[in-house]
Amino acid sequence: MAPDWIVRLLFRIRGYGAPKESIAEFLSRHGFVVLEQTPTTFVFGIASRLQGKPRLARDADGWRSWSPPGLKIVADLRAEAAGEGRSRLITETRVLALDRASRVLFRFYWLVVGPFSALIRRRWLRAIAAQAAARA
């Protein structure tokens, strides 16, 4: 989850300490649910209410049926064939704000957090590529 000092520092600033578990374990502990998992794809999501008493979807069915107000977020890590026995690892995140208040709150949040989230994901991809190169 935190492959280098930069990611560990960002997680400490966010109040997560220095997680030592896998990405899947960390995400599960923080309310994300696995939506799909295959040998080449790991899709996870979180559905949450931002106002009032916080609520989270408890499983994939709850995530799929989540209705306003709040957010639905889905992200993935997936490997795609890149020829000559190589593969490309890709990550993508999508957010759906289900009401105006959630959209406004999330835009402000993402303005602050988005660049750091992107940095963390780039560091994950770099660490995974280094591990793959070391095994080759």
C-alpha positions in Angstrom: 0.0 0.0 0.0 2.8 2.4 0.8 5.8 1.3 -1.3 8.1 4.3 -0.7 8.7 7.2 1.7 6.7 9.6 -0.4 3.5 7.5 -0.2 4.1 6.7 3.5 4.5 10.5 4.2 1.2 11.3 2.3 -0.6 8.5 4.2 0.7 9.8 7.5 -0.4 13.4 6.7 -3.9 12.0 5.8 -4.0 10.2 9.2 -3.6 6.6 7.9 -0.2 6.0 9.5 2.1 3.8 7.4 0.0 1.0 6.2 1.8 -2.3 5.7 -1.1 -4.3 4.3 -2.0 -4.9 0.6 -4.0 -2.4 -1.4 -7.1 -4.7 -1.2 -6.8 -5.0 2.6 -6.3 -1.3 3.1 -9.2 -0.4 0.9 -11.5 -2.9 2.5 -10.7 -1.5 6.0 -11.6 2.0 4.8 -15.1 1.1 3.3 -14.3 0.1 -0.2 -15.9 -3.0 -1.6 -14.5 -5.3 -4.3 -16.7 -5.0 -7.4 -14.7 -7.4 -9.7 -11.5 -9.4 -9.3 -9.9 -11.5 -12.0 -6.3 -12.4 -12.7 -5.9 -9.2 -14.7 -8.4 -6.8 -13.2 -9.1 -5.5 -9.7 -12.1 -3.1 -9.5 -13.1 -1.5 -6.2 -15.7 1.1 -5.2 -17.1 3.1 -2.4 -20.5 4.7 -2.1 -21.0 7.2 0.6 -23.2 9.9 1.9 -21.3 13.1 2.6 -23.8 15.0 4.7 -25.6 14.0 7.9 -24.7 10.7 9.4 -22.1 9.1 7.2 -23.1 5.8 5.6 -21.2 3.4 3.3 -22.3 0.7 1.0 -21.5 -2.6 2.7 -21.0 -4.8 -0.3 -21.0 -4.9 -4.2 -24.8 -5.1 -4.4 -25.2 -2.1 -2.0 -22.7 -0.2 -4.1 -24.6 -1.0 -7.4 -28.0 0.0 -5.9 -26.8 3.2 -4.1 -29.1 6.1 -4.7 -28.9 9.9 -3.9 -27.7 11.7 -2.0 -23.9 11.0 -2.0 -21.1 9.7 -4.2 -20.3 6.6 -6.0 -16.6 6.1 -6.7 -15.1 3.3 -8.7 -11.4 2.6 -9.4 -9.5 -0.2 -11.0 -6.1 -1.6 -11.5 -5.9 -3.7 -14.7 -3.3 -5.4 -16.8 -3.5 -5.3 -20.6 -1.4 -7.2 -23.1 1.3 -4.9 -24.6 2.9 -7.5 -27.0 6.1 -9.6 -26.8 5.2 -11.0 -23.4 4.8 -7.6 -21.9 1.8 -6.0 -20.2 0.7 -2.5 -19.3 -0.7 -1.8 -15.8 -3.4 0.9 -15.9 -5.4 2.6 -13.1 -8.5 4.7 -13.6 -10.9 6.3 -11.1 -14.4 7.6 -11.8 -16.7 9.6 -9.5 -20.4 10.1 -9.8 -21.9 12.8 -7.5 -25.6 11.9 -7.1 -26.7 15.3 -6.0 -25.7 19.0 -6.2 -24.4 19.2 -2.6 -22.2 16.2 -3.0 -20.9 17.5 -6.3 -19.9 20.8 -4.6 -18.3 19.1 -1.6 -16.4 16.6 -3.7 -15.1 19.3 -6.1 -13.5 21.1 -3.2 -12.2 17.9 -1.7 -10.7 16.8 -5.1 -9.1 20.2 -5.7 -7.0 19.6 -2.6 -6.6 15.8 -2.6 -6.6 15.0 -6.4 -2.9 15.8 -7.1 -1.7 13.7 -4.2 -4.0 10.9 -5.1 -2.6 10.9 -8.6 1.0 10.9 -7.2 0.2 7.9 -5.0 -1.2 6.0 -8.0 1.9 6.8 -10.1 4.1 5.6 -7.3 2.1 2.4 -7.0 2.5 1.7 -10.7 6.3 2.5 -10.5 6.7 0.1 -7.6 4.8 -2.7 -9.4 6.9 -2.2 -12.5 10.1 -2.4 -10.4 8.9 -5.6 -8.8 8.0 -7.1 -12.2 11.4 -6.1 -13.6 13.2 -7.7 -10.6 11.3 -11.0 -11.2 12.2 -11.0 -14.9 
